[in-house]
Amino acid sequence: MIIVDNALTRREENKNPIRVAIIGTGVMGMGMINQITRYTPGMQISVACNRTLAKVENAFKASGIKDYLLAGNNIKAAQDAFDSGKPLITDNIDLLLDLKGIDVLIEATGAMEFALTNILRAFDKGINVITFSAELDSSFGPLLRQSAEEKGVRYSLADGDQPGVTMNLYRYVKLMGFEPLLCGNIKGMQDNYRNPDTQRGFAEEWGMKPELITSFADGTKISFEQSCIANATGMKVAKRGMLGYNSKEHIDDLTSLYDIGQLKELGGIVDYVVGAKPSPGVFIYATTEDPHSVKFLKYGKLGEGPLYSFYTPFHLLFFDIVSSVSRLVDFNDPVIVAKGGPVVDVIAAAKVDLEKGDVIDSIGGFKTYGLCENHDAVLGEGLLPMVLANGCRLKRKVSRDEILTYDDVEIDEKSLLNQFWRRQNALFHK
């Protein structure tokens, strides 16, 4: 933020704001609109799209935006309003993508197929894109990065959630000359068998979907988050599902849980700890062989090594969206993006005993939870990616905790997600 704040102040002084479009005005989208409108110089919400117009109007009202145009299908009227600086509301994604002058599009719907389709369409239109979906970036981040480069635009996963916060810390630690060997996530609890019924009360309290809250509780979300980090750094998982230790201690005191030789052999790992302090937070375990660094790390109260603990004790969701936007638009500095091809995927495991003929429901549903696995094992064993599981019909009976494979299910070969998945694999496995 140290550079970003000055860049945005200059934009404000020059009356040259970053023009932001946003798709999806649920809880996170509303928060982004409020953050940009009320507290951010040099940036404005120029157009917001949601299939339910009332949600956009509520978001604008809550953020203090009173003078806006409710755009219909008239692209000229919409473009004229956009050019004059008047914000637009629309339920027409085609109209939004046809507007000229959008600096960045924030995709915040959480609807995987819809999001992926429209991000690729935005690239075709020359629009930079930020997604707020770890699920999307974990599953298709390598394809999105490659596609953006081919179209001469920029793509990034947003700051504010664990992957972005971890990547900021990873870069900070590397810049000091240390070698990160573990990128970790600190969870308060995890229960693979939570479902939308068990999480409904908490979801209603925060105005969120029960399936979303379930994905946090059952381990699926953290799997997608750590997969994003793996794909951005080249790190792997030490075992299927990650090590996932439980501890009530501070993260500084848990370096002895890990074998530094194994970490180095794997090129570093992504992992998580349940119950440790500070929570919620993220951490990096890094090492150095420089005796001068070792000496002054001890002076700085970071211990004897060989693993040293660095952590950030919070993640701030939509509050950090501003840095994501400015870094991408003004500095071509994406918060987190895949380094190359897939490194770690998220696969589907049975949450309950399943019968032949059962149809798998969505992420955060009643029937499956997600686990991290190294990409080469996923391909080699024909494991079913979590992103493709929804709607698949089982060919056989499956026991709770059993890992699903392609052979276990009837999959819709024509689905867009399956087509994109095959396209990504073909791109990186020629």
Secondary structure by P-SEA (a helix, b strand, c coil): caaaaaaaaaaaaaccccbbbbccccaaaaaaaaaaacccccccccbbbbccaaaaaaaaaaacccccccccccaaaaaaaaaacbbbbbccaaaaaacccccbbbbccccaaaaaaaaaaaaaabbbbbbccaaaaaacaaaaaaaaaaaccccccccccaaaaaaaaaaaaaaacccccbbbbbbcccccccccccaaaaaaaacccaaaaaaaccaaaaaaaaaaaaaaccbbbccccccccccccccccccccccaaaaaaacbbbbcccccccccbbbbbbbbccaaaaaaaaaaccccccbbbbbbcccccccaaaaaaaaaaccccccccccccccbbbbbbbcccccccccccccccccbbbbbbcaaaaaaaccccccccccbbbcccccccccccccccccccccaaaaaaaaaaaaacc
